[in-house]
């Protein structure tokens, strides 16, 4: 199972002057290639960064697995 995730920047925190990110599950795919294609399309059309998360928690972004 591969989850397509979206990472969006929170507005500036006026109290602390920092920004954070929110992570949201967009879709779930059984097939890795389908997940990669959906991720590629999402990153072409939106300002938010999309990536794939596998069952073990590894992130796949821009052709690279990140632990």
N, C-alpha and C positions, 0 to 999 in steps of 0.2 A: 504494500500500500504506500502511495506517495501523496503527500498533501501539498497542494499549491498554496503558498502563503503570501500575504501582502504585508509589507512593512511600510508604515506611514509615519512621518514626522509629526509629533505633537506641536501645537503652538508654543511659542516661547513662554517659559515659566517666569512670570514677572517677579515672583518672590525670590527665586534663586538664580535667574539669568541663564538657565540651562534648558535644553530641549531633550526630549526623550522620543522613543519610538513605540508604536503600538503594532502588535503582530496579530493578524487575523487570517483564519483559514478561509480560503476562497472555494476550493474544490478538492475532491479526493479522487485519485486515479489508481487503478490496479496495474496499469501498464506504464512503465517508466517513459517510453518514447512519447506516449500521449501526454504525460505530465510535462515533459520537456517542451513539446510543441505548444502546449497551453501557456507555459511560463514565458516562452519566447514571444508569443503573440501579446501577452499581457504587458510585458516590458516595452513593447513597441508603442503601445497605445495609452499608457498611463504614466503619471508622474511618480507614483509609488513604486518601490522596488518589489518585484515578485521573485520568489525562490521556491525550491522544492525541499521538503523535509521528509526524510524516510522514517521508518518505524524505530530506528535506533537513535534518532535525533540528529543525524548528520544532515547538513545543509548542502544543497547543490545549487550553485549560482555561476553563471557565465562559463559553463563547461567544467567546473572544478568542484570536487567534494570538499567540504570544510567540516572538520570535526567540531 
